[in-house]
Amino acid sequence: MQRWHVITGEYPPQPGGVSDYSLLVASALARAGDPVEVWAPAWDEGGAPEPGVRLHRLPGHFGPRALIALDRTLAQDPGGRLLVQYVPHSFGLKAMNLPFCYWLYSRRHWNIDVMFHEVAFQRRTAQPLRHNLLGEVNSLMAKLVARSAQRIFVASMAWERVLRRLVPNLGQIEWLPIPSNIPVIDNPAMAAGVRARYARGALLVGHFGTYGDPIRVYLERILPDLVQSANACVLLMGRGSLEFRGSLLLRCPSLAPVIYATGELEPAALSHHISACDLMIQPYPDGVSARRTSAMATISHGRATITTLGHLTEEYWSASGGVTLVPADAPDSLLQKAVYLLEDAPARNQLGQRARELYKDLFDLQYTIRKLRA
C-alpha cells in the first residue's frame, strides 16, 4: 500500500482534460487499495467525493497561502508520494508560476513523481515577443520540475525529446498514456436509437472534440464534400459542436438536413452516440498522439477511425493498424479514405476491431495504474 498526494491544477467539477485524468487516476489508485489525497485550487462548486479519495481545495491558485498549506500537511507524511499533474498554464500566474516550481525543486528530497501533460510553450522567431518570453519562463519551470522528480512520466513521447533538450542529464523517462475519460457502455438499444434519430437509413460519420480553430478549418474543408460523395450523415459531438455547426451552415445552408450537433453530453450519453457511428473522423494539425483523449474515446469504443499523421504522432499508431492515418497536411486524402471506408463495411468492421485491440494493449487505465504502483 502506498499513500498518494496528487497535486493538480484542475479537478472536477472544473472542466478540462487534466481534470478528468486526475479524477480517473485518483479513483483507480483508491480502488487498488491506496489512500489518496488530492490537492487542487479553490473552486466555487463542490462535486461529489469519490470513494477512497480525500479532496483538499487550496486557497487561491498555488500562490503563497496554498504552498504553506501544502507544506504543513505534507511534512507530516514523509512516506507519502507526490504525484504532480504538470501543465504550466494550470498552476496560475498566467502560466508563469515560477514560485510553485521553485517550491517543488526545494523539496526534491521528497518522493516526487511528475506527469508531464505538456512541457512548455514553444519559442519561435516568427511570433510576438511576449510569446517567446512565456516560452522562456515555461522552459525554466520545466527544468525545475523535472529536476525535482524521482520519476518522470510523459503523456506523449514527443515530450521526452523536449525534456532531454532542456535537461540533458535526466534519467529514465517513462511514457504514461492518457486513457479515455468516456466509459464504454455496451447498450445496443440506446445506440440504435441514436442512429435512428440522426442517420435515417444512411451511414453515420462522427467527430468528437472541442472544435478549436485549426480543427474547425479542417472539418469545414472536408465535410461538405464528404456528404456529397457518400450516402452519409454527420454527427458532431462535444463542447463547441453546436456553434461549429451554426457557422458551417452559414456557409453551406444546404447541409442542414445531413449535419447534426449534440453540444456537450454526459459521459453515458456520449458513449451511446459514439457507438452509433459507423466511422469517426478525428483530424489533428500536429497529428494524433497519446495525449489526444478524443481519439482515445473513439478507439476504446471500437469505432473505425480516420486520423492524421503529424510530428507528434508516435510510431505505434502506424505499426498497430488500429487507425487509418493520412498526412496532417492532406485533407483530400482523408476525404478519399472516408469515402472508401463508408463503401466497404468489412474494412470498417476490421478497422474497428483493431482499434479496440490497440486501446486495450496500450491505453487502458490499468496500464497506467500498474506503472504508477510499480
C-alpha positions as CSV (number, residue, x, y, z in Angstrom):
1,M,0.0,0.0,0.0
2,Q,1.3,3.5,-0.9
3,R,-0.1,6.8,0.3
4,W,-0.6,9.3,-2.5
5,H,-0.8,13.1,-2.6
6,V,-2.0,14.1,-6.1
7,I,-1.2,17.8,-6.9
8,T,-3.2,19.1,-9.9
9,G,-4.1,22.5,-11.3
10,E,-7.6,21.3,-12.1
11,Y,-10.0,18.7,-10.7
12,P,-13.7,18.1,-11.2
13,P,-16.1,19.8,-11.4
14,Q,-13.6,22.0,-13.1
15,P,-13.6,21.3,-16.8
16,G,-10.6,20.1,-18.7
17,G,-8.6,17.0,-19.8
18,V,-6.2,17.1,-16.9
19,S,-9.2,17.5,-14.5
20,D,-10.8,14.3,-15.9
21,Y,-7.5,12.5,-16.0
22,S,-6.7,13.4,-12.4
23,L,-10.0,12.0,-11.3
24,L,-9.6,8.8,-13.2
25,V,-6.1,8.2,-11.7
26,A,-7.0,9.1,-8.2
27,S,-10.1,6.9,-8.2
28,A,-8.2,4.0,-9.7
29,L,-5.4,4.2,-7.1
30,A,-8.0,4.3,-4.4
31,R,-9.8,1.2,-5.8
32,A,-6.4,-0.5,-5.8
33,G,-6.2,0.0,-2.0
34,D,-4.0,3.1,-1.8
35,P,-5.1,6.1,0.3
36,V,-5.3,9.1,-2.0
37,E,-5.4,12.8,-1.2
38,V,-5.9,15.3,-4.0
39,W,-4.7,18.9,-3.8
40,A,-6.4,21.3,-6.2
41,P,-7.2,25.1,-6.5
42,A,-10.3,26.6,-4.9
43,W,-13.5,26.1,-6.9
44,D,-17.0,27.5,-6.3
45,E,-18.8,24.2,-7.0
46,G,-18.2,21.2,-4.8
47,G,-18.6,18.0,-6.7
48,A,-19.3,14.6,-5.2
49,P,-16.3,12.9,-3.5
50,E,-15.0,9.7,-4.9
51,P,-14.8,6.7,-2.5
52,G,-11.3,6.5,-1.0
53,V,-10.3,9.9,-2.3
54,R,-10.0,12.9,0.0
55,L,-10.1,16.2,-1.8
56,H,-8.4,19.4,-0.5
57,R,-9.3,22.7,-2.1
58,L,-6.3,25.1,-1.6
59,P,-6.7,28.8,-1.1
60,G,-6.0,30.8,-4.2
61,H,-4.3,29.2,-7.2
62,F,-1.0,27.8,-6.0
63,G,0.2,31.0,-4.5
64,P,2.0,31.5,-1.1
65,R,-1.0,30.5,1.0
66,A,-1.5,27.3,-0.9
67,L,2.1,26.4,-0.7
68,I,2.1,27.0,3.1
69,A,-0.9,24.7,3.4
70,L,0.7,22.0,1.4
71,D,4.0,22.3,3.4
72,R,2.2,21.9,6.7
73,T,0.3,18.7,5.7
74,L,3.0,17.0,3.6
75,A,5.6,17.5,6.3
76,Q,3.5,15.2,8.5
77,D,3.5,12.4,5.9
78,P,7.2,11.8,4.9
79,G,6.4,8.4,3.5
80,G,3.7,9.6,1.0
81,R,4.3,10.0,-2.7
82,L,3.6,13.2,-4.5
83,L,2.1,12.8,-8.0
84,V,2.2,16.2,-9.8
85,Q,0.0,16.5,-12.8
86,Y,2.0,19.1,-14.6
87,V,0.7,21.6,-17.2
88,P,2.3,25.0,-17.0
89,H,-0.9,27.0,-17.5
90,S,-2.9,25.1,-14.9
91,F,-0.9,26.5,-11.9
92,G,-1.9,30.1,-12.3
93,L,0.1,33.3,-12.7
94,K,-0.7,33.3,-16.4
95,A,1.3,30.1,-16.9
96,M,4.4,31.6,-15.3
97,N,4.2,30.3,-11.7
98,L,7.9,30.1,-11.1
99,P,7.4,30.2,-7.3
100,F,5.5,26.9,-7.4
101,C,8.2,25.3,-9.4
102,Y,11.0,26.6,-7.1
103,W,8.9,25.3,-4.1
104,L,8.8,21.9,-5.7
105,Y,12.5,21.9,-6.5
106,S,13.4,22.9,-3.0
107,R,11.6,19.7,-1.8
108,R,13.3,17.4,-4.3
109,H,14.3,15.1,-1.4
110,W,10.6,14.1,-1.1
111,N,9.1,11.2,-3.0
112,I,8.0,13.1,-6.1
113,D,6.6,11.8,-9.4
114,V,5.8,14.2,-12.2
115,M,3.4,13.5,-15.1
116,F,4.1,16.0,-17.9
117,H,0.9,16.5,-19.8
118,E,2.7,19.4,-21.5
119,V,6.2,20.9,-21.1
120,A,6.4,24.5,-22.3
121,F,5.0,27.0,-24.8
122,Q,7.1,26.8,-28.0
123,R,9.6,29.5,-28.7
124,R,9.7,30.7,-32.4
125,T,11.3,33.6,-34.1
126,A,8.2,34.5,-36.0
127,Q,5.9,35.2,-33.1
128,P,5.3,38.1,-30.7
129,L,8.0,38.8,-28.1
130,R,5.6,38.1,-25.2
131,H,5.0,34.5,-26.5
132,N,8.8,33.9,-26.6
133,L,9.0,35.3,-23.1
134,L,6.3,32.9,-22.0
135,G,8.3,30.1,-23.7
136,E,11.5,31.0,-21.8
137,V,9.8,31.1,-18.5
138,N,8.0,27.8,-19.2
139,S,11.3,26.2,-20.1
140,L,12.8,27.3,-16.8
141,M,9.7,26.0,-15.0
142,A,10.0,22.6,-16.7
143,K,13.7,22.3,-15.8
144,L,13.0,22.9,-12.1
145,V,10.0,20.5,-12.1
146,A,12.0,17.8,-13.9
147,R,14.9,18.1,-11.5
148,S,12.5,17.8,-8.6
149,A,11.3,14.4,-9.6
150,Q,12.4,10.9,-8.7
151,R,10.3,9.5,-11.6
152,I,9.2,11.4,-14.7
153,F,6.3,10.3,-16.8
154,V,5.1,11.9,-20.1
155,A,1.8,11.8,-21.9
156,S,3.5,11.7,-25.3
157,M,6.9,10.5,-26.2
158,A,7.4,13.8,-28.0
159,W,7.7,15.4,-24.6
160,E,10.7,13.2,-23.8
161,R,12.7,14.8,-26.6
162,V,11.7,18.2,-25.4
163,L,12.7,17.5,-21.8
164,R,16.0,16.0,-22.7
165,R,16.9,19.1,-24.7
166,L,16.1,21.2,-21.7
167,V,17.8,18.9,-19.1
168,P,20.4,16.7,-20.9
169,N,21.3,14.5,-17.9
170,L,17.9,13.3,-17.0
171,G,17.5,9.6,-16.2
172,Q,14.7,7.4,-17.3
173,I,11.5,9.0,-18.7
174,E,8.5,6.7,-18.9
175,W,5.6,7.0,-21.3
176,L,2.2,7.0,-19.4
177,P,-0.6,7.1,-21.9
178,I,-3.8,9.1,-21.3
179,P,-6.8,6.7,-21.1
180,S,-10.2,7.6,-22.4
181,N,-12.3,9.5,-19.8
182,I,-15.5,8.3,-21.5
183,P,-16.6,4.9,-20.2
184,V,-17.7,2.3,-22.8
185,I,-21.4,1.5,-22.2
186,D,-22.5,-1.5,-24.2
187,N,-26.1,-0.7,-24.9
188,P,-27.1,-1.6,-28.5
189,A,-30.6,-0.4,-28.0
190,M,-29.6,3.1,-27.0
191,A,-27.0,3.3,-29.8
192,A,-29.7,2.1,-32.3
193,G,-32.0,4.9,-31.0
194,V,-29.3,7.5,-31.7
195,R,-28.7,6.1,-35.2
196,A,-32.4,6.2,-35.9
197,R,-32.6,9.8,-34.8
198,Y,-29.7,11.1,-36.9
199,A,-28.8,8.7,-39.7
200,R,-32.3,8.0,-41.0
201,G,-31.2,5.0,-43.0
202,A,-27.8,6.5,-44.1
203,L,-24.4,5.8,-42.7
204,L,-23.4,8.0,-39.8
205,V,-20.0,9.7,-39.6
206,G,-19.0,11.2,-36.3
207,H,-16.5,13.7,-34.9
208,F,-15.8,14.2,-31.2
209,G,-13.8,17.2,-29.9
210,T,-13.9,20.8,-28.7
211,Y,-13.6,22.4,-32.2
212,G,-10.6,24.6,-31.8
213,D,-9.7,26.8,-34.8
214,P,-7.2,24.5,-36.6
215,I,-9.6,21.5,-36.4
216,R,-12.6,23.7,-37.5
217,V,-10.7,24.7,-40.6
218,Y,-10.0,21.1,-41.4
219,L,-13.6,20.0,-40.9
220,E,-15.0,22.9,-42.9
221,R,-12.9,21.8,-45.8
222,I,-13.9,18.1,-45.9
223,L,-17.4,17.8,-44.5
224,P,-19.3,19.4,-47.4
225,D,-17.6,17.2,-49.9
226,L,-18.0,14.1,-47.8
227,V,-21.8,14.2,-47.5
228,Q,-22.0,14.9,-51.3
229,S,-19.7,12.0,-52.1
230,A,-21.2,9.3,-49.8
231,N,-24.7,8.4,-48.6
232,A,-23.9,9.6,-45.1
233,C,-25.0,12.0,-42.3
234,V,-22.6,13.7,-39.9
235,L,-22.9,13.9,-36.1
236,L,-20.8,16.5,-34.3
237,M,-20.3,15.8,-30.6
238,G,-18.7,17.7,-27.8
239,R,-18.4,21.2,-26.4
240,G,-18.5,23.7,-29.2
241,S,-20.2,21.4,-31.7
242,L,-23.4,23.4,-31.9
243,E,-21.5,26.7,-32.5
244,F,-19.4,25.0,-35.2
245,R,-22.5,23.6,-37.0
246,G,-24.1,27.0,-36.9
247,S,-21.0,28.6,-38.6
248,L,-20.8,25.8,-41.1
249,L,-24.4,26.2,-42.1
250,L,-24.0,29.9,-42.7
251,R,-21.5,29.0,-45.4
252,C,-23.3,25.9,-46.7
253,P,-27.0,26.1,-45.7
254,S,-27.9,23.1,-47.9
255,L,-26.1,20.8,-45.4
256,A,-28.7,21.4,-42.6
257,P,-30.6,18.1,-43.3
258,V,-27.5,16.0,-43.0
259,I,-25.2,17.6,-40.4
260,Y,-26.2,17.4,-36.7
261,A,-24.7,18.6,-33.5
262,T,-25.3,17.5,-29.9
263,G,-23.4,20.0,-27.8
264,E,-21.7,18.7,-24.6
265,L,-23.1,15.4,-23.5
266,E,-22.9,13.4,-20.2
267,P,-20.4,10.5,-20.4
268,A,-23.1,7.8,-20.7
269,A,-24.9,9.6,-23.5
270,L,-21.7,10.4,-25.3
271,S,-20.8,6.7,-25.2
272,H,-24.2,5.8,-26.9
273,H,-23.6,8.5,-29.6
274,I,-20.0,7.3,-30.4
275,S,-21.3,3.7,-30.5
276,A,-23.9,4.8,-33.0
277,C,-21.4,6.0,-35.6
278,D,-20.1,3.9,-38.5
279,L,-16.9,6.0,-38.9
280,M,-15.1,8.6,-36.8
281,I,-13.1,11.4,-38.4
282,Q,-10.5,12.9,-35.9
283,P,-8.1,15.2,-37.6
284,Y,-5.3,16.9,-35.6
285,P,-3.0,19.5,-37.2
286,D,0.0,18.2,-35.3
287,G,-1.0,14.6,-35.7
288,V,-2.8,12.1,-33.5
289,S,-0.9,11.2,-30.3
290,A,-1.3,9.5,-26.9
291,R,-2.4,12.8,-25.3
292,R,-5.5,13.1,-27.6
293,T,-8.3,12.0,-25.3
294,S,-10.9,12.4,-28.1
295,A,-9.0,9.8,-30.2
296,M,-8.8,7.6,-27.1
297,A,-12.6,7.7,-26.8
298,T,-13.2,6.6,-30.3
299,I,-10.8,3.7,-30.4
300,S,-11.9,2.5,-26.9
301,H,-15.4,2.1,-28.4
302,G,-14.0,0.1,-31.3
303,R,-15.0,2.6,-33.9
304,A,-13.3,2.7,-37.3
305,T,-11.3,5.9,-37.1
306,I,-9.5,8.1,-39.6
307,T,-7.0,10.5,-38.2
308,T,-3.8,12.4,-39.1
309,L,-0.1,11.7,-39.1
310,G,2.0,14.6,-37.8
311,H,5.1,15.5,-36.0
312,L,3.7,14.5,-32.6
313,T,2.4,11.1,-33.8
314,E,4.1,8.1,-32.1
315,E,5.4,5.2,-34.1
316,Y,2.9,2.6,-32.7
317,W,0.0,4.4,-34.4
318,S,1.3,3.3,-37.8
319,A,2.6,-0.1,-36.6
320,S,-0.7,-1.2,-35.0
321,G,-3.1,-0.7,-37.9
322,G,-5.6,0.4,-35.3
323,V,-6.5,3.6,-37.1
324,T,-6.3,4.8,-40.7
325,L,-3.7,7.5,-40.9
326,V,-3.3,10.3,-43.6
327,P,-0.8,13.1,-43.6
328,A,-2.0,16.1,-41.5
329,D,-1.5,18.4,-44.4
330,A,-3.5,16.3,-46.8
331,P,-7.3,16.8,-46.1
332,D,-8.2,15.5,-49.6
333,S,-6.6,12.2,-48.7
334,L,-8.7,12.0,-45.6
335,L,-11.8,12.6,-47.7
336,Q,-10.8,9.8,-50.1
337,K,-10.2,7.3,-47.2
338,A,-13.5,8.2,-45.6
339,V,-15.4,7.6,-48.8
340,Y,-13.6,4.3,-49.3
341,L,-14.4,3.1,-45.8
342,L,-18.0,4.1,-46.0
343,E,-18.4,1.9,-49.1
344,D,-16.6,-1.1,-47.5
345,A,-18.4,-2.4,-44.4
346,P,-16.0,-5.4,-43.9
347,A,-13.0,-3.0,-43.9
348,R,-14.7,-0.7,-41.4
349,N,-15.5,-3.6,-39.1
350,Q,-12.0,-4.9,-39.2
351,L,-10.6,-1.4,-38.5
352,G,-12.9,-1.0,-35.6
353,Q,-11.8,-4.3,-34.1
354,R,-8.1,-3.4,-34.4
355,A,-8.9,0.0,-32.8
356,R,-10.4,-1.8,-29.7
357,E,-7.3,-4.1,-29.5
358,L,-4.9,-1.2,-29.8
359,Y,-6.7,0.6,-26.9
360,K,-6.6,-2.5,-24.6
361,D,-3.0,-3.2,-25.4
362,L,-1.6,0.3,-24.8
363,F,-4.0,2.8,-23.3
364,D,-6.2,1.1,-20.8
365,L,-6.3,2.7,-17.4
366,Q,-5.0,-0.4,-15.6
367,Y,-1.7,0.0,-17.6
368,T,-1.3,3.5,-16.1
369,I,-2.0,2.3,-12.5
370,R,0.4,-0.7,-12.8
371,K,3.2,1.7,-13.8
372,L,2.5,4.2,-11.0
373,R,2.4,1.5,-8.4
374,A,5.4,-0.4,-9.6
